[in-house]
Amino acid sequence: MSDVAMIASKKYAPETLGRVLVLGLGKSGHDAVDYLMPLLGGRVSELAIFGGAHSADADAFAQTARAAGAHVAFGDNAVAQLAEAAGGHFELTIASPGISEFSELYQAAARVSNEVISEVEFAWRESAASSRWVAVTGTNGKTTVTALTAHLLKSAGLRAAAVGNIGDTCISAVGANAADVYVAEVSSYQLASTKRFAPNVAVMLNITPDHLHWHHTLENYRDAKFKLLDNLASVPGAVAVMDASNDVVRAKVRQLRQVEGGCGFAIVPMGTAEGLSGDMRARCGAENAAFIAADSTLEVALRGTEHALVNEADLLIKGSHNAGNALAAASAALACGVDAAEVAKALVTFAPLEHRIEPCGTVRGAACYNDSKATNVDATLKALAAFPHTRPVVLLGGDDKGTDLEDLVAAAHRHTRVCVCFGDAADRFMAAFEGAAASAPADFKLLRANHLEDALDVALDQAASGDVVLLSPACASFDEFHSFEERGEVFKQLVSARAAALGA
């Protein structure tokens, strides 16, 4: 686009977008179309939409789009049809995150487009040149860190908004001029199709195996995550907050620190190989560091100043993983220039999010927690360790991702008293536990249920007053529900119904 006139008030937006294809009509696709439709006949010369599979909603949306002058097609040969209708080629394709870069559909779009980018990339390009972006990625903890960072910024008086996979899509927020600082939760799906995306602060949390059906290999998944860092050096004063307690991320920190002449941005490593209590300055001479001190105080050393913030015990979000999430968010807020006293004050007022170790009532004295967001093993491992003073009754299962269960079984033996396996994954989970039965504690129980409701009833039968009943499935929800949010809502409704029937 070097020979195309650019809009000076935006990050990287040409005066003329030309022919644009939107690939997919999920939430981000819908919102991208909503943003582009008013530009049709101006910055956008042709707008084409791949609608995916027919449905009542998609067909109604298509009818509206066609009436406004857009081309819409469904089915296997849709991209070719749309290209032909739009003049044979597209200057830009915006791909929905559900469409893998390795899919034939994505490749078909790439063959007829100058470039294929994600909705996140498009939103960043269209955002105000003066706006700032904090982008958060990683396997687990993204939503909490994103929400907490936005909370810290807003509490300090900044016009900030949590966007991306949490709240509004990036493009709808940009279109509404919703913020001066966009705090974006960005997935590997979205990052895989970024080209110029350059946040002011990048938060790189843990990377563990997930979404391999989409990326095909762990290496592809890792590399998609690391694209978040590709353009940081182009942003003056940019900061990368990186979880150095995670092996994969720590290796990247090491690689960046070895770049001759420097990597071009500041790195704040969180913890060391020994965990979040490690100070990377002492370990290997890093300039900055974030860690949890021996007295459980969250500390961030940034640009020569050390900030002692709050004690882990004072956080409303519980568990060592949430202390790490708070450390990441605090580091990001400090990198944005928020005063340390303001950060400390706001950290202790942030409440747990829905579906993330969320207290949801008691039944006969047993406290119930909804951790439906735990759709992979690593997330469940963190939840199991969040209750050090009791051994929860945990519900495991759902739509099986096929990941290795050895670590989950070992952690369940250490931390739980009863495991109830349910859903489509129940058979494989049961087999994994039965295969390791010799290492189980003598009082450990393994039980089976068909569905979530059955699993809760089985769990409550095993729970006494003072116990914890924890839904932390380590699986997707699609065997029984449309989303982890729906699964969590149903679980909370079931808990309320049981409390009403059996007593709180």
ROLUM-713887 format. One record per residue (C-alpha): residue number from 1; residue in one letter; x, y, z. Coordinates in steps of 0.001 Angstrom, whole numbers. Example, Ala and Ser with C-alpha at 12.3 -4.5 7.8 and 13.67 -1.06 7.14 Angstrom:
% residues 2
    nr   rest        xx        yy        zz
     1      A     12300     -4500      7800
     2      S     13670     -1060      7140
***
This chain:
% residues 504
    nr   rest        xx        yy        zz
     1      M         0         0         0
     2      S      3031      2305      -185
     3      D      1687      3956     -3354
     4      V     -1825      4419     -1894
     5      A     -2826      7611      -126
     6      M     -3344      6957      3586
     7      I     -5675      8608      6110
     8      A     -3396     10501      8471
     9      S     -5789     10301     11420
    10      K     -5796      6481     11436
    11      K     -3125      3865     12178
    12      Y     -2778      2399      8688
    13      A     -5892      3031      6619
    14      P     -5886      3754      2889
    15      E     -8228      6390      1560
    16      T     -9501      3690      -796
    17      L     -9985       120       430
    18      G    -11159     -1041     -2997
    19      R    -12805     -4434     -3305
    20      V    -13235     -6134        58
    21      L    -14246     -9705       895
    22      V    -15513    -10648      4361
    23      L    -14964    -14348      4957
    24      G    -17541    -15717      7412
    25      L    -20573    -14315      9196
    26      G    -19781    -14984     12820
    27      K    -19779    -12095     15289
    28      S    -16585    -10546     13926
    29      G    -17773    -11032     10332
    30      H    -21122     -9395     11072
    31      D    -19440     -6441     12735
    32      A    -16892     -6055      9943
    33      V    -19753     -5928      7417
    34      D    -21602     -3396      9578
    35      Y    -18478     -1206      9568
    36      L    -17875     -1580      5826
    37      M    -21440     -1211      4554
    38      P    -21618      2594      5005
    39      L    -18308      2840      3090
    40      L    -19730      1063        22
    41      G    -19576      3406     -2950
    42      G    -16855      5440     -1256
    43      R    -13753      3887       286
    44      V    -15154       438      -596
    45      S    -15837       -83     -4307
    46      E    -17206     -3639     -3972
    47      L    -18197     -5566      -852
    48      A    -18450     -9355     -1004
    49      I    -19516    -11644      1829
    50      F    -19020    -15386      2229
    51      G    -21978    -16431      4361
    52      G    -20904    -19930      5394
    53      A    -23779    -22360      5830
    54      H    -27367    -21318      5220
    55      S    -29441    -20474      8280
    56      A    -32437    -18254      8919
    57      D    -30251    -15539     10459
    58      A    -27594    -15752      7753
    59      D    -30175    -15636      4972
    60      A    -31878    -12601      6509
    61      F    -28547    -10829      6896
    62      A    -27662    -11702      3295
    63      Q    -30916    -10212      2043
    64      T    -30195     -6932      3838
    65      A    -26607     -6858      2572
    66      R    -27639     -7501     -1027
    67      A    -30215     -4727      -816
    68      A    -27395     -2373       196
    69      G    -25313     -3405     -2811
    70      A    -23101     -6177     -1408
    71      H    -22490     -9549     -3052
    72      V    -23274    -12559      -838
    73      A    -22685    -16231     -1577
    74      F    -22955    -19495       334
    75      G    -21532    -22954      -276
    76      D    -18352    -24655     -1456
    77      N    -17690    -22524     -4541
    78      A    -18708    -19228     -2968
    79      V    -15305    -17503     -3044
    80      A    -14900    -18040     -6775
    81      Q    -18445    -16783     -7391
    82      L    -17829    -13686     -5278
    83      A    -14517    -12929     -6983
    84      E    -16166    -13130    -10377
    85      A    -19025    -10865     -9285
    86      A    -16598     -8318     -7822
    87      G    -14311     -8093    -10829
    88      G    -12017    -11063    -10340
    89      H     -9865     -9939     -7428
    90      F     -9988     -8350     -3968
    91      E     -7665     -5766     -2515
    92      L     -8499     -7009       978
    93      T    -10059    -10045      2649
    94      I    -11078     -9987      6307
    95      A    -11256    -13549      7639
    96      S    -13347    -14702     10569
    97      P    -11309    -16413     13321
    98      G    -13200    -19695     12924
    99      I    -11655    -20216      9472
   100      S     -8239    -21843      9722
   101      E     -5406    -20433      7634
   102      F     -4783    -24036      6516
   103      S     -8321    -24571      5237
   104      E     -9139    -24687      1543
   105      L    -11628    -21850      2042
   106      Y     -8929    -19562      3473
   107      Q     -6499    -20566       729
   108      A     -9131    -19936     -1945
   109      A     -9608    -16422      -592
   110      A     -5848    -15858      -453
   111      R     -5529    -16781     -4136
   112      V     -7883    -13987     -5169
   113      S     -6788    -11337     -2642
   114      N     -3856     -8991     -2229
   115      E     -3882     -9805      1459
   116      V     -5952    -11705      4025
   117      I     -6110    -10237      7510
   118      S     -8095    -10775     10694
   119      E    -10783     -8479     12039
   120      V     -8383     -7487     14854
   121      E     -5795     -6348     12325
   122      F     -8428     -4426     10354
   123      A     -9719     -2723     13504
   124      W     -6226     -1679     14559
   125      R     -5568      -222     11099
   126      E     -8816      1754     11202
   127      S     -8355      3007     14767
   128      A     -7316      6565     15578
   129      A     -3608      7212     15173
   130      S     -3578      8611     18704
   131      S     -5233      5532     20252
   132      R     -3249      3028     22281
   133      W     -3629      -736     22296
   134      V     -2913     -3325     24968
   135      A     -3135     -6816     23464
   136      V     -3377     -9916     25643
   137      T     -2830    -13477     24450
   138      G     -1842    -16878     25842
   139      T     -3531    -20209     26383
   140      N     -5174    -19458     29725
   141      G     -5878    -16299     31703
   142      K     -6509    -13991     28716
   143      T    -10024    -12962     29677
   144      T     -9200    -12232     33314
   145      V     -6066    -10265     32409
   146      T     -7924     -8313     29723
   147      A    -10817     -7427     32027
   148      L     -8511     -6595     34926
   149      T     -6237     -4411     32795
   150      A     -9246     -2458     31505
   151      H    -10466     -2141     35112
   152      L     -7101      -740     36228
   153      L     -6977      1759     33375
   154      K    -10568      2905     33826
   155      S    -10102      3231     37582
   156      A     -7192      5586     36847
   157      G     -9466      7774     34704
   158      L     -8444      6569     31246
   159      R    -11085      6010     28569
   160      A    -10402      2308     28139
   161      A    -12477      -594     26830
   162      A    -12052     -4361     26950
   163      V    -12565     -5661     23402
   164      G    -11878     -8644     21165
   165      N    -12868    -12012     22541
   166      I    -14287    -10193     25561
   167      G    -17024     -7599     25117
   168      D    -17422     -5847     21773
   169      T    -15454     -6916     18729
   170      C    -12477     -4690     18028
   171      I    -14000     -3274     14847
   172      S    -17321     -2380     16456
   173      A    -15503      -621     19302
   174      V    -13305      1269     16852
   175      G    -16314      2181     14731
   176      A    -18017      3620     17808
   177      N    -14852      5436     18927
   178      A    -15387      3661     22224
   179      A    -11965      4216     23789
   180      D     -8620      5939     23794
   181      V     -7033      2700     25017
   182      Y     -8274      -593     23572
   183      V     -7484     -3609     25754
   184      A     -7892     -6518     23364
   185      E     -8084    -10203     24157
   186      V     -6642    -11778     21011
   187      S     -6615    -15462     20139
   188      S     -4138    -17459     18103
   189      Y     -6815    -17655     15399
   190      Q     -6871    -13875     15093
   191      L     -3122    -13394     15412
   192      A     -2411    -15928     12660
   193      S     -3790    -13406     10136
   194      T     -2107    -10258     11409
   195      K       447     -8379      9326
   196      R      1080     -4931     10841
   197      F      -754     -5147     14174
   198      A      1418     -3233     16641
   199      P        60     -2728     20159
   200      N      1735      -396     22621
   201      V      1745     -3137     25250
   202      A      1763     -6852     24468
   203      V       948     -9328     27237
   204      M      2152    -12837     26462
   205      L       766    -15315     28989
   206      N      1393    -19069     29158
   207      I      1494    -21218     26036
   208      T       405    -24844     26421
   209      P     -1104    -27252     23836
   210      D     -4545    -26114     22651
   211      H     -6496    -25633     19402
   212      L     -4239    -28068     17583
   213      H     -7140    -29095     15334
   214      W     -7069    -25540     13957
   215      H     -3293    -24954     13818
   216      H     -2315    -28595     13092
   217      T       861    -28442     15242
   218      L      1971    -26960     18543
   219      E      4671    -25077     16641
   220      N      2091    -23369     14428
   221      Y        18    -22495     17502
   222      R      3075    -21079     19294
   223      D      4186    -19088     16270
   224      A       705    -17602     15823
   225      K       811    -16390     19430
   226      F      4269    -14897     18962
   227      K      3087    -12834     15988
   228      L      1844    -10451     18688
   229      L      5461     -9353     19114
   230      D      6378     -8985     15434
   231      N      5793     -5237     15098
   232      L      6382     -3980     18637
   233      A      9732     -2465     17694
   234      S      7898        -9     15416
   235      V      6043      1507     18400
   236      P      7979      4051     20499
   237      G      8088      2963     24133
   238      A      6443      -398     23492
   239      V      6511     -2989     26293
   240      A      6098     -6763     26228
   241      V      4961     -8410     29473
   242      M      5925    -12085     29171
   243      D      5269    -15063     31450
   244      A      8801    -16357     31954
   245      S      7543    -19072     34315
   246      N      6217    -20828     31195
   247      D      8872    -22816     29313
   248      V      7725    -21812     25821
   249      V      7440    -18112     26620
   250      R     10715    -18085     28579
   251      A     12514    -19483     25531
   252      K     11137    -16561     23516
   253      V     12324    -14103     26176
   254      R     15786    -15625     25929
   255      Q     15722    -15373     22146
   256      L     14665    -11712     22215
   257      R     17339    -10791     24744
   258      Q     19989    -12293     22481
   259      V     19070    -10110     19490
   260      E     22136     -8089     18559
   261      G     21498     -4425     19229
   262      G     18352     -5226     21212
   263      C     14885     -6296     20139
   264      G     13567     -2724     19980
   265      F     11123     -2843     22889
   266      A     11172     -3301     26653
   267      I     10546     -6772     28085
   268      V      9033     -7348     31525
   269      P      9583    -11050     32316
   270      M      7153    -12414     34879
   271      G      8904    -14900     37161
   272      T     11596    -17381     36176
   273      A     11862    -21116     35544
   274      E     11269    -21591     39285
   275      G      7874    -19897     39106
   276      L      6341    -16473     39631
   277      S      8367    -15898     42798
   278      G     11536    -15579     40735
   279      D     13058    -12182     39913
   280      M     14583    -12275     36434
   281      R     16882     -9365     37300
   282      A     18640    -11468     39894
   283      R     18438    -14599     37747
   284      C     20025    -13286     34566
   285      G     20426     -9517     34749
   286      A     17145     -8494     33098
   287      E     16383     -4762     33164
   288      N     12760     -5234     34235
   289      A     10895     -7911     36155
   290      A      7543     -8801     37670
   291      F      7296    -11319     40483
   292      I      5568    -12294     43720
   293      A      7895    -11565     46610
   294      A      8539    -13880     49546
   295      D      5924    -12035     51621
   296      S      3341    -12554     48787
   297      T      3506     -8940     47595
   298      L      3036     -8366     43872
   299      E      6069     -6407     42648
   300      V      6905     -4877     39263
   301      A     10256     -3361     38384
   302      L      9923     -1221     35273
   303      R     12281      1344     33744
   304      G     14427      1560     36853
   305      T     11611      1903     39395
   306      E     10391      -910     41636
   307      H      6724      -909     42563
   308      A      5484     -2961     45535
   309      L      1733     -3187     44927
   310      V      -582     -5407     47006
   311      N      -472     -8682     48863
   312      E     -1820    -11714     47026
   313      A     -4184    -12377     49955
   314      D     -5911     -9018     49384
   315      L     -7082     -9916     45873
   316      L    -10722    -10885     45423
   317      I     -9720    -13306     42662
   318      K     -8275    -16347     44366
   319      G     -5650    -18899     43402
   320      S     -1972    -18611     42489
   321      H     -2873    -18423     38806
   322      N     -4995    -15341     39504
   323      A     -2115    -13746     41384
   324      G      -164    -14224     38164
   325      N     -3019    -12714     36165
   326      A     -3058     -9714     38503
   327      L       699     -9352     38116
   328      A       366     -9325     34326
   329      A     -2441     -6750     34361
   330      A      -586     -4541     36840
   331      S      2525     -4654     34650
   332      A       466     -3642     31616
   333      A     -1175      -755     33472
   334      L      2170       511     34743
   335      A      3520       276     31191
   336      C       609      2512     30140
   337      G      1756      5117     32635
   338      V      -770      4519     35418
   339      D       536      5527     38845
   340      A      1460      2577     41064
   341      A      -789      3767     43883
   342      E     -3759      3828     41490
   343      V     -2885       332     40290
   344      A     -2688     -1013     43835
   345      K     -5995       594     44805
   346      A     -7834      -893     41829
   347      L     -6295     -4369     42056
   348      V     -8120     -5140     45293
   349      T    -11540     -4105     43943
   350      F    -11616     -6435     40939
   351      A    -14182     -9218     41388
   352      P    -14116    -12695     39784
   353      L    -15485    -12948     36258
   354      E    -18356    -15157     35205
   355      H    -17404    -18780     34484
   356      R    -13890    -18418     35919
   357      I    -13833    -20050     39362
   358      E    -17005    -18070     39990
   359      P    -18775    -18625     43330
   360      C    -22349    -19563     42480
   361      G    -24016    -20594     45720
   362      T    -24102    -23333     48316
   363      V    -26091    -26533     48560
   364      R    -26398    -28119     52041
   365      G    -23301    -26170     53091
   366      A    -21151    -27187     50103
   367      A    -19794    -24189     48194
   368      C    -20252    -24496     44419
   369      Y    -17936    -22875     41850
   370      N    -18502    -22416     38135
   371      D    -15267    -22694     36147
   372      S    -16897    -23538     32811
   373      K    -14249    -21418     31037
   374      A    -11742    -24202     31826
   375      T    -11994    -25822     28401
   376      N     -8520    -27361     28463
   377      V     -6373    -29328     30884
   378      D     -4053    -26466     31810
   379      A     -6962    -24271     32929
   380      T     -8339    -27065     35097
   381      L     -4931    -27683     36671
   382      K     -4929    -24065     37843
   383      A     -8463    -24366     39214
   384      L     -7648    -27533     41157
   385      A     -4718    -25770     42823
   386      A     -6876    -22759     43769
   387      F     -8348    -24520     46826
   388      P     -5320    -25390     48981
   389      H     -7307    -25780     52206
   390      T     -9843    -28334     50978
   391      R    -10077    -31202     48512
   392      P    -12865    -30327     46065
   393      V    -15385    -32610     44422
   394      V    -14692    -31809     40767
   395      L    -16786    -32310     37619
   396      L    -14692    -33217     34547
   397      G    -15897    -33790     31008
   398      G    -17800    -32537     28003
   399      D    -16612    -32396     24420
   400      D    -13226    -34118     24431
   401      K    -10282    -32241     22872
   402      G     -8163    -35376     22903
   403      T     -5315    -33822     24901
   404      D     -3017    -35851     27154
   405      L     -4560    -36486     30592
   406      E     -1559    -37652     32603
   407      D      -990    -34309     34352
   408      L     -4714    -33880     35012
   409      V     -5005    -37282     36670
   410      A     -1935    -36635     38829
   411      A     -3261    -33213     39895
   412      A     -6690    -34638     40670
   413      H     -5082    -37253     42894
   414      R     -3157    -34506     44724
   415      H     -5901    -31931     45099
   416      T     -9343    -33579     44932
   417      R    -11335    -36088     46924
   418      V    -13878    -37037     44236
   419      C    -13853    -36745     40436
   420      V    -17105    -37104     38502
   421      C    -16538    -37712     34778
   422      F    -19417    -36849     32433
   423      G    -20347    -36152     28828
   424      D    -18778    -37438     25627
   425      A    -15328    -37367     27237
   426      A    -16375    -39533     30203
   427      D    -15139    -42862     28846
   428      R    -11650    -41622     27982
   429      F    -11336    -39701     31249
   430      M    -12476    -42728     33243
   431      A     -9941    -44915     31421
   432      A     -7137    -42449     32191
   433      F     -7987    -42452     35897
   434      E     -8401    -46225     36004
   435      G     -5024    -46636     34335
   436      A     -3400    -44675     37159
   437      A     -5482    -46157     39982
   438      A     -2391    -47500     41744
   439      S     -1207    -43950     42466
   440      A     -4556    -42653     43749
   441      P     -4970    -41802     47452
   442      A     -6819    -44443     49433
   443      D     -9872    -42214     49945
   444      F    -10065    -40937     46334
   445      K    -13330    -41661     44502
   446      L    -13895    -41854     40756
   447      L    -17516    -41669     39600
   448      R    -19327    -41373     36279
   449      A    -22400    -39473     35076
   450      N    -24078    -39010     31718
   451      H    -24658    -35271     31517
   452      L    -23877    -32092     33455
   453      E    -27057    -32229     35524
   454      D    -26414    -35852     36498
   455      A    -22819    -34976     37346
   456      L    -23879    -32191     39701
   457      D    -26289    -34502     41517
   458      V    -23616    -37185     41874
   459      A    -21160    -34564     43162
   460      L    -23621    -33156     45690
   461      D    -24297    -36664     47004
   462      Q    -20564    -36876     47809
   463      A    -20214    -33381     49296
   464      A    -20591    -32491     52946
   465      S    -21019    -29093     54555
   466      G    -17784    -27134     54139
   467      D    -16779    -28972     50951
   468      V    -16241    -27404     47524
   469      V    -18044    -28631     44398
   470      L    -16163    -27397     41343
   471      L    -17181    -27498     37690
   472      S    -13835    -27266     35860
   473      P    -14380    -29548     32878
   474      A    -11026    -29530     30979
   475      C    -13177    -29940     27858
   476      A    -15133    -27911     25353
   477      S    -18896    -27714     25824
   478      F    -20220    -28670     22407
   479      D    -21450    -32159     23273
   480      E    -24275    -30625     25297
   481      F    -24139    -26835     24900
   482      H    -23455    -24122     22336
   483      S    -20693    -22488     24371
   484      F    -18879    -22594     27695
   485      E    -20981    -19575     28708
   486      E    -24210    -21526     28211
   487      R    -22752    -24475     30128
   488      G    -21812    -22179     33004
   489      E    -25212    -20505     33078
   490      V    -26960    -23880     33158
   491      F    -24675    -25034     35964
   492      K    -25521    -21946     38028
   493      Q    -29238    -22467     37420
   494      L    -28914    -26092     38524
   495      V    -27066    -25072     41671
   496      S    -29798    -22531     42489
   497      A    -32511    -25131     41930
   498      R    -30754    -27680     44164
   499      A    -30215    -25048     46869
   500      A    -33927    -24211     46805
   501      A    -34904    -27878     46974
   502      L    -32291    -29183     49399
   503      G    -31325    -26074     51345
   504      A    -28321    -23804     51149
***
